[in-house]
Amino acid sequence: MKRFGLLPRIVIAIVVGVVLGNVLPEALVRVFVTFNYVFSQFLGFLIPLIIIGLVTPAIADIGKAAGRLLLLTVGLAYADTILAGLLAFATGSALFPMLTDTETSMAVEKAEALQPYFQLNIPAILDVMAALVSSFVVGIGIAYTDSPTLKKGFTEFRTIIEKTIQVAIIPLLPVYIFGIFLSMTFTGEAYHIIVVFAKIICIIFVLHVVILAYEFLIAGGLSRKNPLRLLVNMLPAYFTALGTSSSAATIPVTLRQTKKNGVSDEIASFCVPLCATIHLSGSMMKITCCALTVCLISGLPHDMPLFLHFIALLGVCMVAAPGVPGGAAMAALGPLAGVLGFRPEAQALIIALYIAMDSFGTACNVTGDGALAVIIDRLHRK
């Protein structure tokens, strides 16, 4: 099963859940409802620990560097990531209401009509916002005070969290998603949800092309180079990311193609590895679109100030994404729960949808890194 990727396992879990939901008796379905309840409690307990364990050392690592180049790179990467989120929100606000039935309650809420056999409550030691603020304060403090003991402690804690995700969360995630679609099908609502998200995925794919287009148009305009030629030169990195679904694994190819676009060795060697960690426009766009869809079909608030708050926090939390299986989706659990009020079942849907499109988001991220490097190379020379 370790050689069998997470995406195929999740796809199989969804298909089998939909099929068996039509034939299994209620008593057996409630077994998986019980598992899902306990697993969701465990996941909720882990979310603050994930934030502290991953975001704190990530901020501390970035803060070690200094100078104009760092500020320029971090500022532009964060700005472009936020812009991608705002583009996704604006597009979704205009188009998604026509594709969703706002009068229909979300299927995962209806599935709660099936009660678990027993309940095991596992309260979190911190709420999400307290964990986020703690991560910022401690991470920045470590960076500015150069505290090697504290930094080593949080680095080791990150290893524990990553191992917990790899061993306890990721292997059980397909079972959890199977249980969700099993109960959704049993209550008769799975088809509606699948149709809605199939339409949304088509729009997400178009948006990821739009993001690459404006990134390279800006890069070409500032550098006075042909934007299409710049984009074509980055295609090997794009297709490598499609295959690996990893920004980190694609760094050598991204670096080579960025230099081919005329970026100096110094700028390329600095920007490409750093942007693989902090520049996640494709991931931001996907999560924002999926989150907005869930809000629309479940009747949750989805106004501009709320989503601006969500996007701004998500842009920081995703700094931890490259080192986590499931990437930005796992890093997004905190803002999804703390800002948008998503229940564990809705969070699981976001994870499933994100992983289903993971390679395209990663390809958008790394290809955009090449455009950002061209822009930074031009601005840094001024």
Sequence and secondary structure as in RCSB ss.txt:
>XXXX:A:sequence
MKRFGLLPRIVIAIVVGVVLGNVLPEALVRVFVTFNYVFSQFLGFLIPLIIIGLVTPAIADIGKAAGRLLLLTVG
LAYADTILAGLLAFATGSALFPMLTDTETSMAVEKAEALQPYFQLNIPAILDVMAALVSSFVVGIGIAYTDSPTL
KKGFTEFRTIIEKTIQVAIIPLLPVYIFGIFLSMTFTGEAYHIIVVFAKIICIIFVLHVVILAYEFLIAGGLSRK
NPLRLLVNMLPAYFTALGTSSSAATIPVTLRQTKKNGVSDEIASFCVPLCATIHLSGSMMKITCCALTVCLISGL
PHDMPLFLHFIALLGVCMVAAPGVPGGAAMAALGPLAGVLGFRPEAQALIIALYIAMDSFGTACNVTGDGALAVI
IDRLHRK
>XXXX:A:secstr
  SS HHHHHHHHHHHHHHHTTTS HHHHHHHHHHHHHHHHHHHHHHHHHHHHHHHHHHHHHTT  SHHHHHHHH
HHHHHHHHHHHHHHHHHHHHHHHHS TTS  HHHHGGGS  S       SS HHHHHHHHHHHHHHHHHHT HHH
HHHHHHHHHHHHHHIIIIITTTHHHHHHHHHHHHHHTT HHHHHHHHHHHHHHHHHHHHHHHHHHHHHHHHHHTS
 HHHHHHHTHHHHHHHHHH  HHHHHHHHHHHHHHTT  HHHHHHHHHHHHHH  HHHHHHHHHHHHHHHHHHT 
   HHHHHHHHHHHHHHGGGGGGSTTHHHHHTHHHHHHTS   HHHHHHHHHHHHHTHHHHHHHHHHHHHHHHHH
HHHHHH 
